């Protein structure tokens, strides 16, 4: 069985050892050496405003075995697309066929080309500065295509050194390296970071107040006062929720700083490793908390059953695979077979994790339903059952919205509104955190957190249930988490 510590270490190592990248480097020097592919996606998409500017500088272009080439036709193309899906469709088609992008019969009057078909000019440095206007502004992708020799020719590999610089400018002439649809992201993530920070501070203060009340139970006498104090007991799950909201707040701030550096310098690679480490740890913490809440661990029972342990360790292992797939997707050229394979793997594993965390909730609901059927007077159990059903609906709604609805909306958004997908995703996540925190906060007579002890059996038979009523007594050989 894989231990949680080993799983966490594996996640951190994959974040450190695998190549990482930011969403897009607005200026970069691309060195391609002996690439056999006849179509190469180099950069983009980047949304240019009417005040945008693109600079391309090509140096040291060559091909392998050029003396055997009778006809050579190749171009660097900066092309405008309506949506990312439109680019992926054309790029995938060009990969699978030998269709030349500059001779496809369509009107591409906004194309920015560097023609490298003339072998005698390969030694010359070529540079293009292009300023956009209202008509030419839009979403652009930079590609290289070799039209001749044919696509199946793997012998004449190309090598080149290309520098690109993309930027937009405001009315004062200040340079902004973010795409039009990404310009609100630094402010957006900073605001969400503050909101998560407020939520984290509020949660910590609430837990501390509950802890202080719990410590005061020693001076409270037997009866109502003692029961009220005990009902606000702080459980282990509350401390895990504290870790989760704190890590989430730091992760969002790291994302805001990353986007700020991309805006200022064109590259946010310095923050990439930090962001992925935090994001990986946050993902594990989120699934861990949801699974433990759903299973009733710490506030209903002090241990996990064998089935729950298997789900627990399985999800942690899948999270390692999920982080690896995400990092590979970030580094792989969009539209390629490898990109599609890893992206599908990432989405499949992510959905498996989301589905797996529902099992403990369903098992807990079934256990509560059985108790209710056996004891119609179990008032607290009925309340708990109702709230667990609400929690199930809440988790399903969150998964459906952030994994499916946001993805579908993203594919249809104009490039200038790309930030809306981040806004919807983070807004839904913040709302989910707040609602879950509110329902599971340590407070007096919270039906989620009230489980009777044996000392309360007398005179209160209809008001609660002990551990045995749930079938949750710890059997021989059962280990705590």
C-alpha distance (Angstrom), angle and dihedral (degrees) to the residues before:
residue distance angle dihedral
X1 . . .
X2 3.79 . .
X3 3.79 111.6 .
X4 3.82 120.3 -131.8
X5 3.82 89.7 -120.4
X6 3.81 92.3 54.7
X7 3.80 90.9 47.0
X8 3.80 91.6 51.3
X9 3.81 91.4 48.0
X10 3.81 90.6 50.8
X11 3.80 90.4 51.4
X12 3.79 92.6 50.8
X13 3.81 92.1 46.5
X14 3.79 92.9 51.3
X15 3.80 89.7 51.5
X16 3.81 90.3 52.1
X17 3.80 102.1 38.8
X18 3.79 102.6 39.8
X19 3.82 117.2 79.6
X20 3.75 112.5 -96.3
X21 3.76 135.4 -163.3
X22 3.76 141.1 178.3
X23 3.77 122.8 -111.2
X24 3.81 90.3 -89.1
X25 3.79 137.2 -19.8
X26 3.80 108.4 -135.2
X27 3.79 90.6 -157.8
X28 3.75 125.2 27.1
X29 3.78 143.6 143.3
X30 3.79 111.6 -122.3
X31 3.80 117.8 -157.7
X32 3.80 112.7 -168.7
X33 3.80 115.7 -174.6
X34 3.82 122.9 -168.5
X35 3.80 96.3 -24.1
X36 3.80 112.1 177.3
X37 3.82 97.6 -168.8
X38 3.80 113.2 107.0
X39 3.84 91.7 -146.7
X40 3.81 123.4 45.2
X41 3.80 126.8 -178.7
X42 3.80 104.8 -144.8
X43 3.81 107.1 173.3
X44 3.79 144.2 -15.1
X45 2.82 169.7 -2.8
X46 3.74 95.0 -145.2
X47 3.79 122.8 164.6
X48 3.81 111.2 -138.6
X49 3.80 119.8 -157.1
X50 3.83 120.4 -147.5
X51 3.82 85.6 -92.8
X52 3.81 94.1 50.3
X53 3.79 126.9 121.9
X54 3.82 133.4 -159.8
X55 3.80 125.3 -162.2
X56 3.80 122.2 -168.8
X57 3.80 122.8 -175.7
X58 3.83 119.8 -176.9
X59 3.79 123.1 -165.9
X60 3.81 137.1 167.1
X61 3.80 99.9 13.3
X62 3.82 114.9 177.1
X63 3.79 142.9 145.4
X64 3.77 132.6 -141.9
X65 3.85 116.8 -104.4
X66 3.80 92.2 5.0
X67 3.81 91.2 166.1
X68 3.82 88.4 70.9
X69 3.81 93.6 55.1
X70 3.78 116.1 100.0
X71 3.80 97.3 175.1
X72 3.78 124.7 20.9
X73 3.79 124.6 -178.9
X74 3.81 121.9 172.3
X75 3.79 139.1 147.6
X76 3.78 143.2 -170.9
X77 3.81 105.3 -136.0
X78 3.79 129.8 -164.7
X79 3.81 101.3 -170.3
X80 3.79 134.8 -178.6
X81 3.83 120.4 -126.4
X82 3.78 131.9 -176.9
X83 3.82 95.2 -136.2
X84 3.83 138.5 -1.2
X85 3.81 88.3 -106.4
X86 3.81 90.3 57.8
X87 3.81 89.4 55.1
X88 3.81 93.3 46.7
X89 3.80 91.2 50.0
X90 3.81 94.3 51.8
X91 3.80 93.8 39.6
X92 3.81 93.0 50.6
X93 3.79 90.5 48.5
X94 3.81 91.2 50.6
X95 3.81 89.9 50.8
X96 3.80 92.7 52.1
X97 3.81 96.7 43.5
X98 3.78 138.7 33.5
X99 3.81 93.7 -114.5
X100 3.78 110.8 143.8
X101 3.80 110.2 -131.8
X102 3.80 94.5 -147.3
X103 3.82 93.6 49.2
X104 3.80 101.8 44.0
X105 3.81 95.1 114.3
X106 3.82 94.4 -112.6
X107 3.78 125.9 120.3
X108 3.80 108.9 -103.0
X109 3.79 99.2 161.7
X110 3.81 90.8 150.8
X111 3.81 93.1 58.9
X112 3.80 116.2 124.3
X113 3.81 108.4 -150.5
X114 3.77 139.2 -170.9
X115 3.80 107.1 -166.5
X116 3.82 113.5 -150.9
X117 3.80 97.0 171.5
X118 3.81 94.1 109.9
X119 3.81 107.4 82.8
X120 3.80 92.5 -163.9
X121 3.82 90.5 64.8
X122 3.80 97.7 48.8
X123 3.77 91.7 101.0
X124 3.81 92.2 55.8
X125 3.78 121.8 93.9
X126 3.80 112.3 -121.5
X127 3.79 124.1 -159.3
X128 3.79 132.2 179.1
X129 3.81 128.2 -170.1
X130 3.77 112.6 -170.0
X131 3.80 125.6 -176.8
X132 3.78 116.9 -160.4
X133 3.79 128.1 -138.8
X134 3.80 135.2 -169.0
X135 3.81 92.5 -77.4
X136 3.80 99.2 44.5
X137 3.82 97.7 40.1
X138 3.79 116.1 109.6
X139 3.80 145.2 91.7
X140 3.82 112.6 -32.0
X141 3.81 135.4 -172.3
X142 3.80 126.1 -164.8
X143 3.81 117.1 -139.8
X144 3.78 142.0 163.9
X145 3.80 121.2 -141.7
X146 3.78 132.3 -177.2
X147 3.80 106.7 -155.8
X148 3.82 95.2 177.5
X149 3.03 131.8 62.8
X150 3.80 92.4 45.3
X151 3.78 124.8 -93.1
X152 3.81 93.2 -103.3
X153 3.81 91.6 58.5
X154 3.82 105.6 108.2
X155 3.81 97.7 168.2
X156 3.80 101.5 74.4
X157 3.78 100.8 65.8
X158 3.81 118.2 -177.4
X159 3.79 129.9 -133.2
X160 3.79 126.4 -172.3
X161 3.79 146.0 150.4
X162 3.80 114.2 -133.2
X163 3.78 129.0 176.9
X164 3.79 119.9 -164.4
X165 3.79 129.8 -175.3
X166 3.81 121.1 -172.2
X167 3.80 123.6 -177.8
X168 3.78 145.0 151.9
X169 3.81 123.8 -143.6
X170 3.78 131.1 -147.1
X171 3.80 126.1 -140.6
X172 3.81 91.4 -84.2
X173 3.80 92.3 52.5
X174 3.80 95.3 -107.5
X175 3.80 113.1 153.8
X176 3.81 119.4 -120.2
X177 3.81 117.8 -172.6
X178 3.79 95.0 -166.7
X179 3.77 123.3 101.8
X180 3.81 114.7 -110.1
X181 3.81 92.8 -103.9
X182 3.81 92.4 47.9
X183 3.80 100.3 49.7
X184 3.84 94.9 95.6
X185 3.84 92.4 51.0
X186 3.85 99.9 90.9
X187 3.81 91.1 52.8
X188 3.80 92.4 39.8
X189 3.81 94.3 53.8
X190 3.81 92.3 42.4
X191 3.82 90.2 55.0
X192 3.79 91.5 47.8
X193 3.80 89.0 47.2
X194 3.80 89.5 56.5
X195 3.81 91.1 47.7
X196 3.81 91.5 50.6
X197 3.80 89.1 47.1
X198 3.81 90.7 53.1
X199 3.81 89.3 48.1
X200 3.82 91.0 49.0
X201 3.82 93.3 49.4
X202 3.82 91.5 46.7
X203 3.80 90.6 50.0
X204 3.81 93.7 48.3
X205 3.81 91.5 48.9
X206 3.81 90.6 49.5
X207 3.81 92.1 50.0
X208 3.81 91.3 47.5
X209 3.81 91.6 51.3
X210 3.79 90.0 49.2
X211 3.80 90.4 47.5
X212 3.80 90.9 51.2
X213 3.81 90.0 51.1
X214 3.79 89.9 48.7
X215 3.80 91.8 53.1
X216 3.79 87.7 50.8
X217 3.80 91.4 62.1
X218 3.80 90.8 88.8
X219 3.78 91.2 69.4
X220 3.81 94.4 41.5
X221 3.76 116.2 96.0
X222 3.75 129.5 -127.0
X223 3.81 114.0 -75.2
X224 3.78 136.1 35.1
X225 3.81 96.5 -9.1
X226 3.79 92.7 50.3
X227 3.81 91.7 47.0
X228 3.81 92.0 50.2
X229 3.79 91.2 51.6
X230 3.79 92.1 47.2
X231 3.82 91.5 49.4
X232 3.82 90.5 64.8
X233 3.81 93.1 55.8
X234 3.82 114.5 150.8
X235 3.81 110.3 -128.5
X236 3.80 131.0 -158.6
X237 3.80 89.8 -105.6
X238 3.82 89.3 63.3
X239 3.80 90.6 59.3
X240 3.81 90.6 49.8
X241 3.80 88.8 51.0
X242 3.81 88.3 52.5
X243 3.81 89.8 54.7
X244 3.81 90.9 47.9
X245 3.81 97.1 51.9
X246 3.82 91.5 43.7
X247 3.82 93.0 51.1
X248 3.80 90.6 45.3
X249 3.81 91.4 53.2
X250 3.82 92.3 49.3
X251 3.83 91.1 46.1
X252 3.80 92.6 53.5
X253 3.81 91.2 48.1
X254 3.82 89.2 50.2
X255 3.80 88.9 51.8
X256 3.81 90.3 50.7
X257 3.81 91.1 51.1
X258 3.81 91.0 47.5
X259 3.81 92.1 53.9
X260 3.81 90.2 45.2
X261 3.81 91.0 55.9
X262 3.80 91.3 47.2
X263 3.80 88.8 52.8
X264 3.81 93.0 48.8
X265 3.80 102.8 36.7
X266 3.80 105.7 15.0
X267 3.80 92.4 -116.7
X268 3.80 133.6 69.9
X269 3.80 98.9 -178.3
X270 3.80 92.7 124.2
X271 3.81 89.1 68.4
X272 3.80 97.4 39.0
X273 3.81 98.0 90.1
X274 3.81 92.1 44.8
X275 3.79 91.8 49.0
X276 3.81 95.0 48.7
X277 3.80 92.4 46.6
X278 3.79 90.7 52.5
X279 3.81 93.5 42.0
X280 3.81 91.5 50.4
X281 3.80 92.6 48.8
X282 3.81 91.1 45.2
X283 3.81 91.4 52.0
X284 3.80 91.8 52.4
X285 3.82 91.6 45.9
X286 3.82 92.2 50.1
X287 3.80 95.4 51.4
X288 3.80 90.3 42.0
X289 3.81 93.2 53.7
X290 3.81 94.1 44.7
X291 3.81 92.3 49.2
X292 3.79 93.5 47.6
X293 3.80 92.8 46.7
X294 3.79 90.3 48.2
X295 3.80 92.2 49.9
X296 3.82 92.3 48.5
X297 3.80 92.1 -122.3
X298 3.83 117.6 173.0
X299 3.81 96.7 3.2
X300 3.82 99.4 49.1
X301 3.80 100.5 21.0
X302 3.81 133.3 4.4
X303 3.80 95.8 -135.7
X304 3.80 143.3 41.3
X305 3.80 123.3 -114.7
X306 3.79 121.4 -124.9
X307 3.82 93.4 -100.1
X308 3.79 91.5 50.4
X309 3.81 91.8 48.2
X310 3.79 90.5 54.4
X311 3.80 91.4 50.8
X312 3.81 90.6 44.6
X313 3.81 95.7 53.5
X314 3.80 92.2 38.2
X315 3.80 92.1 56.7
X316 3.81 92.2 46.9
X317 3.81 90.1 52.3
X318 3.81 91.0 47.5
X319 3.80 88.8 51.9
X320 3.81 89.2 59.9
X321 3.81 90.0 52.8
X322 3.81 89.5 44.8
X323 3.81 92.4 54.7
X324 3.81 91.6 47.4
X325 3.82 91.1 50.3
X326 3.82 91.6 48.3
X327 3.80 92.8 51.9
X328 3.81 92.7 47.3
X329 3.82 90.6 49.3
X330 3.80 89.4 52.8
X331 3.82 90.3 53.9
X332 3.81 100.3 39.7
X333 3.78 123.6 90.6
X334 3.84 110.2 -102.9
X335 3.79 115.1 -113.4
X336 3.81 96.4 26.3
X337 3.80 122.5 119.0
X338 3.81 90.3 -112.6
X339 3.81 90.7 52.5
X340 3.80 93.1 50.2
X341 3.82 91.7 46.2
X342 3.80 94.7 51.2
X343 3.80 93.6 41.2
X344 3.81 90.8 52.1
X345 3.82 89.4 47.0
X346 3.81 90.7 50.6
X347 3.80 93.4 50.5
X348 3.81 92.9 43.1
X349 3.82 94.0 50.3
X350 3.80 91.3 44.2
X351 3.80 91.0 53.1
X352 3.83 90.0 46.5
X353 3.82 89.2 55.1
X354 3.80 90.5 48.3
X355 3.80 91.8 49.3
X356 3.81 93.2 45.6
X357 3.80 94.3 56.8
X358 3.81 88.9 59.4
X359 3.82 93.4 63.5
X360 3.84 96.5 73.0
X361 3.81 89.6 48.5
X362 3.80 91.9 51.3
X363 3.81 91.6 47.3
X364 3.81 90.8 50.2
X365 3.81 91.5 49.0
X366 3.81 90.8 51.1
X367 3.81 91.3 49.5
X368 3.80 90.5 51.3
X369 3.82 92.0 46.9
X370 3.81 90.4 53.9
X371 3.81 91.0 51.3
X372 3.82 91.7 48.8
X373 3.81 91.0 51.3
X374 3.81 90.5 51.9
X375 3.81 95.9 44.4
X376 3.81 117.2 29.2
X377 3.83 90.2 -176.7
X378 3.81 94.5 62.0
X379 3.80 93.6 113.9
X380 3.77 96.1 170.2
X381 3.78 91.7 47.7
X382 3.81 90.9 54.6
X383 3.80 89.8 50.4
X384 3.78 90.6 47.7
X385 3.82 91.3 48.3
X386 3.80 91.3 51.8
X387 3.78 92.2 50.1
X388 3.81 93.7 46.7
X389 3.80 88.2 53.6
X390 3.81 88.4 51.2
X391 3.80 89.5 49.5
X392 3.81 90.1 51.4
X393 3.81 91.4 51.8
X394 3.80 90.0 46.2
X395 3.82 93.4 52.9
X396 3.82 93.0 45.5
X397 3.82 91.3 49.0
X398 3.81 91.6 49.2
X399 3.81 92.5 49.5
X400 3.81 93.1 45.8
X401 3.80 94.0 48.9
X402 3.82 99.9 43.2
X403 3.82 97.2 38.0
X404 3.80 102.5 36.3
X405 3.81 113.7 13.2
X406 3.81 95.3 45.1
X407 3.81 90.9 46.3
X408 3.82 92.6 51.3
X409 3.80 92.3 46.9
X410 3.82 91.1 48.0
X411 3.80 91.9 57.7
X412 3.81 91.2 56.1
X413 3.82 100.7 40.8
X414 3.81 118.6 109.6
X415 3.81 111.7 -113.5
X416 3.81 91.4 -109.7
X417 3.83 90.3 61.2
X418 3.81 97.4 45.9
X419 3.82 90.7 120.8
X420 3.81 90.1 67.3
X421 3.81 90.5 78.5
X422 3.83 89.8 57.6
X423 3.80 90.6 45.2
X424 3.81 93.2 51.9
X425 3.79 94.3 43.5
X426 3.80 95.8 48.1
X427 3.80 92.4 40.9
X428 3.80 91.7 53.3
X429 3.81 91.3 45.4
X430 3.80 92.8 50.6
X431 3.81 91.1 48.6
X432 3.81 90.0 48.8
X433 3.82 92.2 50.7
X434 3.80 91.9 48.4
X435 3.82 94.8 48.5
X436 3.82 94.0 45.8
X437 3.80 90.7 46.0
X438 3.80 91.0 49.3
X439 3.80 93.7 49.7
X440 3.81 94.4 46.1
X441 3.78 100.1 36.7
X442 3.82 116.2 127.8
X443 3.80 103.5 -101.3
X444 3.78 138.6 140.8
X445 3.82 114.1 -73.4
X446 3.79 95.7 -4.5
X447 3.85 101.7 170.5
X448 3.80 90.3 -144.0
X449 3.78 93.5 57.7
X450 3.81 104.0 34.9
X451 3.79 112.6 103.7
X452 3.78 119.1 159.1
X453 3.75 123.6 -120.8
X454 3.78 122.5 -145.0
X455 3.80 91.3 -104.4
X456 3.80 90.7 68.1
X457 3.79 97.5 55.4
X458 3.82 96.4 102.5
X459 3.81 117.5 87.1
X460 3.79 94.8 -5.2
X461 3.80 106.1 75.4
X462 3.79 94.7 134.4
X463 3.78 96.4 47.7
X464 3.76 104.6 65.1
X465 3.78 150.5 -4.7
X466 3.77 134.5 -120.2
X467 3.76 125.6 -133.4
X468 3.80 94.7 -92.8
X469 3.82 91.4 59.0
X470 3.80 88.4 65.0
X471 3.78 93.0 44.8
X472 3.79 86.5 -118.2
X473 3.77 100.2 126.8
X474 3.78 110.3 132.2
X475 3.79 110.4 -104.1
X476 3.78 126.9 -150.8
X477 3.76 112.5 -70.0
X478 3.82 92.8 14.6
X479 3.76 109.1 138.6
X480 3.75 128.2 -151.1
X481 3.77 119.2 -119.6
